[in-house]
Structure formats: structure tokens, C-alpha cells
Amino acid sequence: MESAARVRVILNGEKAQQPELRDALFAQRERTQGLEIRLTFEAQDVARLVDEAIAEGVTRLIAGGGDGTLNLLANALMTHPRAQRPELAILPLGTANDLATSLGIPPGISEALALACEGQSRAVDLVQLDDAYFLNVASAGFGAEVTRSTPAGLKKLFGGGAYSLMGVLKAWDFRPYRGRLTLDGVEEELALFVLAIGNGRQAGGGQELAPRALLDDAGFDVLVIRDFPIARIGEVVEELESLPENGHFVRYVRTDTLRYRGEPLPVNLDGESHLIEDSEFSIAPQALQLVAPADTELLQANR
């Protein structure tokens, strides 16, 4: 980065007292002159801090927190013209850290912070749902039920594995959602078990819902799992392994727009919960400059 660059960490205040994090920040300041830190104590702080950073000429913002913190930061950046948006980097401090993990960002705080401050940025897409954006994955139906219903205490106790545990518990009484999906101009009425829209690949603490997705291909991957009888679970598993374009129960396609109309459907956007009834997903190409490892598999150049 050029010497004139200004780097600022927007740090989730709940994480600020971690000794390892404090040590890493002090050490990184010796390599990144003028590294600045701002704390958030509630979700509303993020938009204000992003506005301040842009007004003050900050050139790179680091999201210090979990997937939810990253989502808030990305949405705040999208309220500004493209030319004014600082680069975005990730310091993963959350429970799941799904995007950071699939990008290949180092799990160690010191190593991740060094990459966030010193790494190169690449242009990446965002997906828009109505007036909200997300960088990674939107999970709807069963996946969103699991994420939304996992107690915070359980997440802290089990980490990402808490989502798998809640998934088993919810499966006993899950009811599919009935609605219509419009993909590539074709509308289908279905009972929906899982819907995932992937700009990135994994969500829910490590579940690869969109294993072929790329962050910079001007589109997103869609995984649909139609409702199925338990006696045919083996067929569902086989289709999930092969990801057919239109199987009996599984559909996997790449597109740049999707519309849902139907009964209220819970959707989780990178840790943020929404409820949709008549909504459209669309692509915002090359919306942000994201710092990522040079060899990440989520960019076209590294395929």
C-alpha cells in the first residue's frame, strides 16, 4: 500500500478486551503507521463510523468481528458512491467466520490482521436483496431457521458446531415453505426445504452451500432443496454430491437474479435475519474492493 494510505479498524466492542487481539494491534502499529481503531457498541454505530471514515479520507476499513459485523460494514459502504468506498478487509473474531474461512484468511489474529493491513484488494461483487446487501451467503428456509434459533450461549459453548446441533433438533418438526421461485425467467411453485444464494461458498459454521461460487463472476450460485420424503434421503444426498442443474429434489444453478413470492420465508444474510414474502435477489458487480489472500479459491483468476 502507498504511504498515504489510512487504515482503520472498526472493531466490535465485545471483542476489544481480548489480550491476544490487543497485543496484535499494538504489534501491527509498528508496521502500519497510523493504524486507527474505532469501537462499536451497538449495530447503529457501524454506519456512523463508516461515514466518518470516508469523510476523513480513510482508504481501508477492517471489519473486526464476526460475519454480522462484516455485513453491517458492507451495507454501510454501499450507501456511498463507488468511487468513495474504502477498501474492505476482514479481521475474523466471530463464532463462524464463514467468509473469512472460505477465503483462506489465516485463523490466527496476528496473521489475519497483517493480511488485512498489508494484503492486496480485489474487486468483488455483492448480492442485493431488496434494499440490503450481502457478501457471502443468504440461507433461507431450514438453514435460516437453524441460524436464527441457535441461542447465543450455545454458539459460544460449541462454536460453529452449535449450528449442526440445532439443525438436528429442528429437523424433527420442520415444515417446508410454500412459494414460487423465478429463475432465468421460469417460475416454479414448490415446497421449499432449503434455499441458498451464494456469492461466497459456506454459511452456518462451515456448511458449503454454494461450493462452486466465486466472488467476482458477476453472478451468484443458487442451491434449491425441494421438500422430500424421509424415505428418499439417500437420493437427496446423492444429488447434493453431484449438484444437478435440475434434479428430483436438488437444483444448483448460477444466475444474476432470483425472485421469491410466497409465505413469509426466514432468510439469514451473513448473520443478519430477514423475512421475505415478495423479494428479488440481484447482483451488484464489482461493488467493493476486498482484501483477500493472493491464492484464494473464491476469485476467478485462481481457478
Helices and strands as residue ranges (DSSP letters): E 7-12, G 13-15, H 19-29, E 36-40, H 44-55, E 60-65, H 67-77, G 82-84, E 87-92, H 98-103, H 109-118, E 121-129, E 132-134, E 137-141, H 142-149, H 152-158, H 161-171, E 177-183, E 186-198, E 202-203, E 207-208, E 220-226, G 230-232, H 233-242, E 250-255, E 257-269, E 272-291, G 300-302
